[in-house]
Amino acid sequence: MDFQKLITSNIRKLRTKLGITQEEFAEKVGLSSKAISNIERNKYMPSAATINKICEEFDITPDMLCLPADSSNTKSDVIRRILIYLNSLDTKQLKHIEKIVSTFTNVK
């Protein structure tokens, strides 16, 4: 398995799932948009420090970048993917999501 290709592909998938541009992603992790472009095209393997920044910024674990995307649908994997989405929202959006979740779980 080509882990470099897997990691760089998962970084691109993470960014697109969050609906942010390469420029926005680059700003969040302290890189240039050209560096993000090179990473996403598998021209450059991000350093461990960069992977750490990505994981910290988006509140994910490094294994999420090292495993095939959507390879598992266990409860914990689904929760991790949901957390990725939630971490990109602002407080107002999160309050809306909270209302929706409370409706489904009957928690008030």
C-alpha positions as CSV (number, residue, x, y, z in Angstrom):
1,M,0.0,0.0,0.0
2,D,1.3,3.5,-0.9
3,F,0.8,5.3,2.4
4,Q,2.0,8.7,1.0
5,K,-0.6,8.6,-1.7
6,L,-3.2,7.5,0.9
7,I,-2.3,10.3,3.3
8,T,-2.2,13.0,0.6
9,S,-5.5,11.8,-0.8
10,N,-7.2,11.8,2.6
11,I,-6.0,15.3,3.2
12,R,-7.7,16.4,0.0
13,K,-10.9,14.4,1.0
14,L,-10.8,16.0,4.4
15,R,-10.6,19.5,2.9
16,T,-13.4,18.9,0.4
17,K,-15.6,17.3,2.9
18,L,-15.3,20.4,5.0
19,G,-16.1,22.5,2.0
20,I,-13.1,24.8,2.3
21,T,-10.7,26.0,-0.4
22,Q,-7.0,25.1,-0.5
23,E,-6.3,28.7,0.6
24,E,-8.5,28.4,3.7
25,F,-7.1,25.0,4.6
26,A,-3.5,26.3,4.1
27,E,-4.2,29.3,6.4
28,K,-5.6,27.1,9.1
29,V,-2.5,24.8,9.1
30,G,0.1,27.5,8.4
31,L,1.1,26.5,4.9
32,S,0.9,28.2,1.5
33,S,-1.9,27.2,-0.8
34,K,0.8,26.0,-3.2
35,A,2.1,23.6,-0.5
36,I,-1.5,22.3,0.0
37,S,-1.9,21.9,-3.8
38,N,1.4,19.9,-4.0
39,I,0.4,17.7,-1.0
40,E,-3.0,17.0,-2.6
41,R,-1.4,16.1,-5.9
42,N,1.0,13.8,-4.1
43,K,4.0,15.9,-5.2
44,Y,5.0,16.5,-1.6
45,M,4.6,14.3,1.5
46,P,3.7,16.5,4.5
47,S,6.1,16.3,7.5
48,A,5.0,14.8,10.8
49,A,4.8,18.3,12.1
50,T,2.4,19.3,9.3
51,I,0.3,16.2,9.9
52,N,0.2,17.1,13.6
53,K,-1.1,20.6,12.7
54,I,-3.8,19.2,10.4
55,C,-4.9,16.8,13.1
56,E,-4.9,19.4,15.8
57,E,-6.7,22.0,13.7
58,F,-9.5,19.7,12.6
59,D,-9.6,17.6,15.8
60,I,-8.8,14.3,14.2
61,T,-6.4,11.5,14.9
62,P,-3.5,10.7,12.6
63,D,-4.9,7.3,11.9
64,M,-7.8,9.0,10.1
65,L,-5.2,10.2,7.5
66,C,-3.6,6.8,7.3
67,L,-6.6,4.6,6.7
68,P,-8.6,4.2,3.5
69,A,-11.4,6.8,3.6
70,D,-14.7,5.4,4.7
71,S,-13.2,2.0,5.0
72,S,-15.1,1.2,8.1
73,N,-18.6,2.0,9.3
74,T,-18.3,1.1,12.9
75,K,-20.0,3.4,15.3
76,S,-16.7,5.0,16.4
77,D,-15.7,5.6,12.8
78,V,-19.0,7.3,12.0
79,I,-18.7,9.4,15.1
80,R,-15.2,10.5,14.1
81,R,-16.4,11.5,10.6
82,I,-19.2,13.5,12.1
83,L,-16.8,15.2,14.5
84,I,-14.7,16.4,11.5
85,Y,-17.8,18.1,10.1
86,L,-18.9,19.6,13.4
87,N,-15.5,21.1,14.1
88,S,-15.7,23.2,11.0
89,L,-19.0,24.8,12.1
90,D,-19.4,28.1,14.1
91,T,-21.4,28.3,17.3
92,K,-24.7,29.3,15.6
93,Q,-24.5,26.4,13.2
94,L,-23.7,24.0,16.1
95,K,-26.8,25.2,18.0
96,H,-28.9,24.3,15.0
97,I,-27.3,20.9,14.8
98,E,-27.9,20.5,18.6
99,K,-31.6,21.1,18.1
100,I,-31.8,18.5,15.3
101,V,-29.9,15.9,17.3
102,S,-32.1,16.5,20.4
103,T,-35.1,15.9,18.2
104,F,-33.8,12.5,17.1
105,T,-32.7,11.5,20.5
106,N,-35.7,13.0,22.4
107,V,-33.3,14.8,24.7
108,K,-34.3,18.3,25.8
